[in-house]
Amino acid sequence: IAGGGVDINDELISKVSSFAIDCHNDEQFIRLGRQSTLEMTRKEVQKFLDVTMKYRNDILRQIGVFSTLSEEQLSSAAQIMNEKLYYKGEYIFKQGDTADSFFIIQEGLVEVTRKNDSSDLEDKEIFLKHLTTNSYFGEIALLTSDNRSENIKVVSDTATILSMTKAQFLELTAVFNKKMSD
């Protein structure tokens, strides 16, 4: 922190897993995850939030079900996304789980596996691929009622994952449809 200012960039955004803001006066204080403390002015906090939303908008724009949304609609979608920190070896979901959310990897590495259908290798998982930062998965869950067909497990030390539930997605589309009909 030089001169009390904070350079907000993609590297800082990717390292932040959570933050709490205490801006009850014009002085400043923001605690960014992982036991870091940075002092920021309200303007810097707003810039941080704007950069975060731009990142989320840019990722959402690449996903088929969001690609035709207006900037305002993308921003609405980006704001309702949930963020969670997962640890190495932790499953985001398992094959057969109810598919009720889609996910974006904000930071980290996951592996995609599927259980072998062969009876002699019942519990053996077959590696399919790795997914890394800015990859997304599970978007079909927003449109269907199918169960998960694969396992997603964190292989990096940690992974910061953004998610949106099917219920959030349906509520969002209902709002968009209502605005269009008015």
Secondary structure, 3 states (H helix, E strand, C coil): CECCECCCCHHHHHHCCCEEECCCCCCCCEEECCCEEECCCHHHHHHHHHHHHHHHHHHHHCCHHHCCCCHHHHHHHHHCCEEEEEECCCEEECCCCECCEEEEEEECEEEEEEECCCHHHCCCEEEEEEEECCCEECHHHHCCCCECCCEEEECCCEEEEEEEEHHHHHHHHHHHHHHHHC
